[in-house]
């Protein structure tokens, strides 16, 4: 692993060699995708939790009015 920084990516592009280039982008892409998936899952779970709390409370209030 010669290239560990973004400057290394620039050098790799200028030299025209793919050594260490695709691997680094693969890691960055994998990390980004992983973070997005985790964030999305947390967001959905939180939204689901909040909505269920709100709706269950409203249904209880509505049920008591009847």
C-alpha positions in Angstrom: 0.0 0.0 0.0 2.0 3.0 -1.3 -1.0 5.3 -1.6 -2.9 6.0 1.6 -3.9 9.7 1.1 -6.0 11.6 -1.4 -2.6 13.0 -2.7 -1.7 9.4 -3.3 -4.8 9.0 -5.5 -3.8 12.1 -7.5 -0.3 10.6 -8.0 -1.8 7.3 -9.0 -4.0 9.1 -11.6 -1.0 11.0 -13.0 1.2 8.0 -13.2 -1.5 6.0 -14.9 -1.0 3.0 -12.7 -3.9 1.3 -10.9 -1.7 0.0 -8.1 -3.4 0.9 -4.8 -5.9 3.0 -6.6 -8.9 0.8 -7.0 -8.4 -0.8 -3.6 -8.5 2.6 -1.9 -11.6 3.7 -3.8 -13.2 0.3 -3.0 -12.5 0.9 0.8 -13.9 4.5 0.6 -17.0 3.3 -1.3 -17.5 0.5 1.1 -17.2 2.7 4.1 -19.5 5.3 2.7 -22.1 2.7 1.7 -21.9 1.1 5.1 -22.3 4.5 6.9 -25.3 5.3 4.7 -26.9 1.9 5.3 -26.4 2.2 9.1 -27.7 5.8 9.1 -30.7 4.8 7.0 -31.6 1.9 9.3 -31.3 4.1 12.4 -33.4 6.8 10.8 -36.1 4.3 9.8 -36.2 2.6 13.2 -36.4 6.0 14.9 -39.1 7.2 12.6 -41.1 4.0 13.1 -40.7 4.3 16.9 -41.8 8.0 17.0 -44.8 7.4 14.6 -45.9 4.4 16.6 -45.8 6.4 19.8 -47.7 9.3 18.3 -50.3 7.2 16.6 -50.9 4.8 19.6 -51.4 7.9 21.8 -53.9 9.4 19.3 -55.8 6.2 18.8 -56.1 5.8 22.6 -57.4 9.4 22.9 -59.8 8.8 20.0 -60.9 5.5 21.5 -61.7 7.2 24.9 -63.8 9.9 23.2 -66.0 7.2 21.7 
